[in-house]
Amino acid sequence: MSMETMQPTAEWDGDADVREALGRDGLTYKVWGADWCGDCREQLPAFAAALDAAGVPADRIEQYPVDDDKRGEGVDEYGVEFIPTVVVERDGAEIARFVEEEPVSIAEYLADRLAERDERAQA
């Protein structure tokens, strides 16, 4: 099932480092949201455009619409309380998570978390 809010509204013109981080092989994006949600309508189209610009194939983007009570597939399993929530996984393990709102875009926030993870792994 898909959400209208996950349709890119325009081309993404963000930072090349963000695009590179999001487009890495082996990453899967699990996106919880709803077309009725104001935060989702505001943030998810730009995130979808960033994923598109990064060349992330559709089969690596899983969409999980929730109802008015924020109930839906995977909500309990992943502890989703607020939307939008985006979980990034590699080999089935969670490596980054965006929840509801941050001072930067979803794409920038996740790219920063992925970069921090890489830095810790190299230390």
N, CA, C and O of each residue as an XYZ file, in Angstrom:
492
protein
N       0.846     -1.172      0.000
C       0.000      0.000      0.000
C       0.896      1.241      0.000
O       1.975      1.233      0.593
N       0.450      2.292     -0.658
C       1.272      3.498     -0.718
C       0.488      4.716     -0.258
O      -0.737      4.688     -0.139
N       1.229      5.779     -0.004
C       0.637      7.034      0.448
C       0.885      8.100     -0.612
O       1.961      8.159     -1.207
N      -0.107      8.930     -0.840
C       0.070     10.047     -1.772
C       1.209     10.957     -1.323
O       1.922     11.522     -2.153
N       1.378     11.096     -0.020
C       2.419     11.980      0.508
C       3.829     11.482      0.191
O       4.796     12.225      0.362
N       3.959     10.243     -0.266
C       5.274      9.723     -0.654
C       5.530      9.894     -2.151
O       6.444      9.277     -2.697
N       4.740     10.714     -2.806
C       4.995     11.051     -4.201
C       5.849     12.312     -4.237
O       5.456     13.332     -3.671
N       7.008     12.265     -4.890
C       7.855     13.473     -4.958
C       7.109     14.597     -5.661
O       6.505     14.382     -6.712
N       7.147     15.798     -5.085
C       6.433     16.920     -5.680
C       7.305     17.738     -6.611
O       6.789     18.487     -7.442
N       8.586     17.611     -6.490
C       9.510     18.367     -7.345
C      10.863     17.676     -7.304
O      11.073     16.755     -6.515
N      11.767     18.115     -8.141
C      13.115     17.570     -8.078
C      13.790     18.049     -6.811
O      13.594     19.184     -6.374
N      14.585     17.172     -6.228
C      15.299     17.514     -5.004
C      16.636     18.110     -5.390
O      17.351     17.549     -6.221
N      16.980     19.231     -4.804
C      18.229     19.903     -5.151
C      19.151     20.022     -3.943
O      19.898     20.992     -3.808
N      19.088     19.028     -3.073
C      19.870     19.062     -1.850
C      21.318     18.688     -2.049
O      21.782     18.480     -3.170
N      22.012     18.609     -0.954
C      23.437     18.359     -0.873
C      23.815     16.997     -1.459
O      23.119     16.005     -1.241
N      24.917     16.960     -2.199
C      25.393     15.717     -2.817
C      25.760     14.669     -1.767
O      25.579     13.475     -2.008
N      26.273     15.091     -0.604
C      26.618     14.145      0.457
C      25.372     13.454      0.996
O      25.401     12.263      1.306
N      24.275     14.205      1.108
C      23.006     13.627      1.567
C      22.523     12.614      0.540
O      22.134     11.501      0.896
N      22.548     12.990     -0.714
C      22.113     12.103     -1.798
C      22.949     10.815     -1.782
O      22.404      9.719     -1.912
N      24.249     10.949     -1.627
C      25.135      9.776     -1.599
C      24.827      8.880     -0.402
O      24.778      7.658     -0.539
N      24.622      9.476      0.762
C      24.336      8.697      1.972
C      23.033      7.918      1.825
O      22.973      6.738      2.170
N      21.999      8.567      1.319
C      20.697      7.905      1.177
C      20.729      6.807      0.124
O      20.003      5.819      0.231
N      21.569      6.977     -0.893
C      21.594      6.043     -2.001
C      22.507      4.848     -1.839
O      22.664      4.061     -2.773
N      23.106      4.697     -0.686
C      24.021      3.560     -0.472
C      23.304      2.237     -0.701
O      22.125      2.079     -0.385
N      24.044      1.303     -1.253
C      23.506     -0.045     -1.457
C      23.174     -0.687     -0.112
O      23.845     -0.451      0.893
N      22.133     -1.494     -0.122
C      21.792     -2.278      1.049
C      20.906     -1.599      2.070
O      20.537     -2.224      3.064
N      20.549     -0.330      1.858
C      19.667      0.359      2.801
C      18.214      0.172      2.396
O      17.869      0.245      1.217
N      17.380     -0.068      3.378
C      15.933     -0.148      3.181
C      15.289      0.923      4.048
O      15.688      1.135      5.193
N      14.286      1.597      3.487
C      13.581      2.668      4.190
C      12.164      2.211      4.486
O      11.419      1.839      3.579
N      11.797      2.239      5.755
C      10.438      1.917      6.191
C       9.815      3.222      6.658
O      10.313      3.867      7.580
N       8.707      3.606      6.004
C       8.105      4.915      6.232
C       6.686      4.744      6.757
O       5.829      4.167      6.088
N       6.446      5.260      7.976
C       5.099      5.294      8.534
C       4.585      6.716      8.434
O       5.282      7.669      8.781
N       3.356      6.847      7.955
C       2.758      8.164      7.823
C       1.302      8.032      7.418
O       0.734      6.940      7.428
N       0.708      9.158      7.061
C      -0.696      9.172      6.632
C      -0.950     10.405      5.779
O      -0.391     11.476      6.015
N      -1.788     10.229      4.804
C      -2.130     11.352      3.935
C      -2.911     12.433      4.686
O      -2.916     13.588      4.261
N      -3.567     12.083      5.787
C      -4.334     13.054      6.578
C      -3.447     13.865      7.525
O      -3.898     14.861      8.089
N      -2.198     13.451      7.704
C      -1.295     14.051      8.691
C      -0.594     15.283      8.115
O       0.057     15.191      7.074
N      -0.719     16.421      8.773
C      -0.089     17.654      8.312
C       1.423     17.566      8.237
O       2.018     18.003      7.252
N       2.061     16.999      9.273
C       3.520     16.841      9.255
C       3.967     15.960      8.093
O       4.985     16.229      7.456
N       3.197     14.904      7.822
C       3.529     14.004      6.714
C       3.385     14.722      5.373
O       4.253     14.608      4.507
N       2.300     15.455      5.205
C       2.087     16.191      3.946
C       3.172     17.231      3.735
O       3.527     17.536      2.597
N       3.702     17.777      4.819
C       4.747     18.790      4.725
C       6.115     18.193      4.436
O       6.882     18.770      3.664
N       6.444     17.041      5.042
C       7.800     16.513      5.002
C       8.041     15.358      4.026
O       9.112     15.271      3.425
N       7.068     14.486      3.866
C       7.318     13.273      3.086
C       7.520     13.498      1.588
O       8.341     12.798      0.995
N       6.813     14.441      0.939
C       7.093     14.627     -0.498
C       8.546     15.023     -0.778
O       9.132     14.555     -1.753
N       9.124     15.867      0.053
C      10.526     16.261     -0.124
C      11.450     15.079      0.148
O      12.456     14.911     -0.542
N      11.121     14.257      1.145
C      11.920     13.064      1.421
C      11.846     12.089      0.249
O      12.857     11.513     -0.152
N      10.652     11.909     -0.293
C      10.490     11.034     -1.458
C      11.313     11.554     -2.633
O      11.907     10.765     -3.369
N      11.353     12.862     -2.816
C      12.159     13.458     -3.887
C      13.647     13.214     -3.646
O      14.397     12.976     -4.592
N      14.079     13.271     -2.379
C      15.485     13.012     -2.045
C      15.841     11.553     -2.335
O      16.908     11.270     -2.880
N      14.952     10.630     -1.974
C      15.198      9.220     -2.262
C      15.269      8.990     -3.767
O      16.107      8.228     -4.250
N      14.386      9.651     -4.497
C      14.380      9.542     -5.955
C      15.698     10.064     -6.527
O      16.303      9.420     -7.384
N      16.140     11.228     -6.056
C      17.390     11.824     -6.530
C      18.589     10.944     -6.180
O      19.586     10.928     -6.901
N      18.484     10.214     -5.071
C      19.567      9.327     -4.641
C      19.552      7.999     -5.388
O      20.453      7.176     -5.222
N      18.530      7.794     -6.207
C      18.443      6.561     -6.983
C      18.009      5.347     -6.189
O      18.304      4.214     -6.569
N      17.304      5.577     -5.081
C      16.830      4.458     -4.265
C      15.660      3.798     -4.999
O      14.656      4.456     -5.271
N      15.775      2.512     -5.322
C      14.695      1.843     -6.038
C      13.459      1.656     -5.153
O      13.560      1.537     -3.932
N      12.310      1.634     -5.792
C      11.038      1.529     -5.075
C      10.967      0.291     -4.191
O      10.302      0.316     -3.156
N      11.637     -0.790     -4.574
C      11.560     -2.005     -3.764
C      12.356     -1.907     -2.466
O      12.313     -2.824     -1.646
N      13.082     -0.807     -2.269
C      13.794     -0.577     -1.006
C      13.115      0.491     -0.152
O      13.668      0.938      0.853
N      11.901      0.900     -0.564
C      11.120      1.878      0.192
C       9.792      1.222      0.546
O       8.963      0.975     -0.330
N       9.594      0.946      1.816
C       8.368      0.305      2.278
C       7.496      1.346      2.965
O       7.938      2.032      3.887
N       6.257      1.455      2.507
C       5.338      2.452      3.041
C       4.292      1.775      3.925
O       3.712      0.754      3.557
N       4.066      2.364      5.093
C       3.123      1.824      6.061
C       2.132      2.914      6.482
O       2.377      3.628      7.455
N       1.026      3.046      5.764
C       0.020      4.038      6.158
C      -0.611      3.661      7.496
O      -0.828      2.483      7.783
N      -0.900      4.668      8.302
C      -1.570      4.447      9.577
C      -2.928      5.137      9.564
O      -3.163      6.058      8.782
N      -3.819      4.676     10.443
C      -5.147      5.279     10.515
C      -5.146      6.465     11.482
O      -4.099      6.859     11.995
N      -6.324      7.023     11.720
C      -6.450      8.210     12.585
C      -5.951      7.960     14.008
O      -5.559      8.897     14.704
N      -5.966      6.715     14.435
C      -5.489      6.359     15.772
C      -4.020      5.932     15.756
O      -3.502      5.397     16.736
N      -3.362      6.178     14.622
C      -1.955      5.793     14.415
C      -1.756      4.295     14.616
O      -0.791      3.857     15.242
N      -2.673      3.537     14.083
C      -2.598      2.078     14.100
C      -2.370      1.614     12.672
O      -2.911      2.193     11.730
N      -1.581      0.585     12.516
C      -1.336      0.026     11.202
C      -0.230     -1.005     11.267
O       0.320     -1.281     12.333
N       0.089     -1.568     10.121
C       1.105     -2.602     10.023
C       2.454     -2.106     10.547
O       2.916     -1.024     10.185
N       3.070     -2.914     11.399
C       4.405     -2.630     11.897
C       4.499     -1.614     13.016
O       5.578     -1.416     13.574
N       3.400     -0.966     13.358
C       3.419      0.087     14.388
C       3.913     -0.457     15.720
O       4.807      0.120     16.338
N       3.338     -1.556     16.158
C       3.747     -2.136     17.448
C       5.150     -2.717     17.372
O       5.970     -2.498     18.264
N       5.422     -3.450     16.318
C       6.721     -4.104     16.161
C       7.874     -3.102     16.196
O       8.931     -3.387     16.759
N       7.668     -1.915     15.588
C       8.732     -0.907     15.513
C       8.573      0.216     16.537
O       9.365      1.158     16.547
N       7.564      0.125     17.393
C       7.386      1.139     18.427
C       7.071      2.523     17.867
O       7.532      3.530     18.404
N       6.299      2.576     16.805
C       5.949      3.850     16.179
C       4.851      4.533     16.991
O       3.768      3.977     17.174
N       5.137      5.737     17.473
C       4.158      6.516     18.231
C       3.769      7.795     17.515
O       2.639      8.264     17.647
N       4.699      8.362     16.754
C       4.482      9.633     16.067
C       4.771      9.451     14.587
O       5.577      8.607     14.193
N       4.100     10.260     13.773
C       4.361     10.198     12.334
C       4.669     11.586     11.817
O       4.162     12.575     12.346
N       5.498     11.670     10.783
C       6.123     10.548     10.104
C       7.251      9.938     10.939
O       7.937     10.622     11.698
N       7.411      8.640     10.769
C       8.559      7.919     11.301
C       9.204      7.195     10.132
O       8.520      6.548      9.339
N      10.520      7.304     10.027
C      11.277      6.603      8.988
C      12.375      5.807      9.676
O      13.184      6.360     10.421
N      12.396      4.517      9.421
C      13.424      3.634      9.944
C      14.296      3.189      8.774
O      13.788      2.741      7.746
N      15.601      3.317      8.938
C      16.556      2.857      7.930
C      17.155      1.558      8.444
O      17.643      1.481      9.572
N      17.108      0.536      7.593
C      17.661     -0.760      7.963
C      18.718     -1.198      6.960
O      18.670     -0.860      5.777
N      19.672     -1.959      7.474
C      20.665     -2.641      6.636
C      20.701     -4.086      7.121
O      20.897     -4.342      8.309
N      20.514     -5.014      6.216
C      20.504     -6.443      6.560
C      19.520     -6.748      7.677
O      19.792     -7.583      8.540
N      18.372     -6.071      7.662
C      17.320     -6.329      8.635
C      17.518     -5.689      9.996
O      16.681     -5.864     10.882
N      18.606     -4.949     10.186
C      18.876     -4.298     11.473
C      18.693     -2.790     11.332
O      19.151     -2.189     10.360
N      18.029     -2.190     12.298
C      17.824     -0.739     12.289
C      19.156     -0.022     12.511
O      19.906     -0.347     13.432
N      19.436      0.963     11.645
C      20.683      1.719     11.804
C      20.436      3.218     11.957
O      21.351      3.953     12.330
N      19.216      3.686     11.676
C      18.883      5.105     11.860
C      17.370      5.239     11.924
O      16.630      4.419     11.378
N      16.918      6.312     12.616
C      15.473      6.544     12.742
C      15.204      8.042     12.817
O      15.888      8.779     13.527
N      14.196      8.471     12.072
C      13.662      9.833     12.129
C      12.265      9.724     12.716
O      11.478      8.875     12.297
N      11.948     10.587     13.696
C      10.622     10.581     14.311
C      10.031     11.978     14.303
O      10.563     12.881     14.950
N       8.965     12.163     13.593
C       8.074     13.315     13.552
C       8.683     14.625     13.066
O       8.245     15.159     12.047
N       9.669     15.151     13.760
C      10.141     16.488     13.390
C      11.546     16.729     13.947
O      11.859     16.342     15.073
N      12.363     17.362     13.153
C      13.706     17.763     13.551
C      13.963     19.138     12.933
O      13.195     19.568     12.072
N      15.014     19.835     13.346
C      15.307     21.153     12.777
C      15.743     21.108     11.307
O      15.775     22.140     10.637
N      16.079     19.911     10.809
C      16.469     19.745      9.403
C      15.513     18.759      8.747
O      14.708     18.117      9.421
N      15.609     18.644      7.431
C      14.728     17.734      6.690
C      14.987     16.280      7.075
O      16.019     15.953      7.661
N      14.039     15.422      6.737
C      14.203     13.987      6.994
C      15.475     13.478      6.318
O      16.256     12.749      6.929
N      15.682     13.863      5.059
C      16.849     13.397      4.307
C      18.147     13.821      4.986
O      19.054     13.007      5.155
N      18.239     15.083      5.371
C      19.453     15.573      6.034
C      19.666     14.884      7.376
O      20.786     14.498      7.708
N      18.603     14.732      8.141
C      18.706     14.109      9.457
C      19.228     12.679      9.338
O      20.151     12.287     10.052
N      18.629     11.900      8.427
C      19.058     10.510      8.276
C      20.477     10.416      7.732
O      21.252      9.563      8.165
N      20.822     11.283      6.789
C      22.193     11.285      6.252
C      23.202     11.575      7.366
O      24.270     10.964      7.413
N      22.865     12.504      8.260
C      23.746     12.809      9.397
C      23.899     11.596     10.318
O      25.006     11.293     10.764
N      22.797     10.906     10.601
C      22.860      9.723     11.466
C      23.702      8.628     10.811
O      24.468      7.946     11.492
N      23.565      8.459      9.501
C      24.353      7.453      8.792
C      25.835      7.809      8.818
O      26.683      6.932      8.986
N      26.152      9.100      8.653
C      27.551      9.548      8.702
C      28.134      9.329     10.102
O      29.272      8.878     10.233
N      27.366      9.646     11.143
C      27.829      9.427     12.519
C      28.109      7.949     12.758
O      29.092      7.592     13.407
N      27.248      7.103     12.236
C      27.425      5.654     12.393
C      28.725      5.208     11.712
O      29.480      4.406     12.262
N      28.973      5.736     10.516
C      30.199      5.394      9.799
C      31.430      5.854     10.578
O      32.421      5.128     10.656
N      31.372      7.053     11.152
C      32.500      7.581     11.923
C      32.789      6.706     13.144
O      33.947      6.429     13.455
N      31.726      6.272     13.834
C      31.920      5.396     14.992
C      32.521      4.053     14.582
O      33.347      3.488     15.299
N      32.100      3.547     13.422
C      32.611      2.260     12.948
C      34.085      2.350     12.580
O      34.811      1.363     12.700
N      34.539      3.522     12.131
C      35.930      3.704     11.729
C      36.836      4.022     12.903
O      38.057      3.915     12.793
N      36.251      4.410     14.025
C      37.054      4.802     15.204
C      37.666      3.624     15.910
O      38.362      3.797     16.910
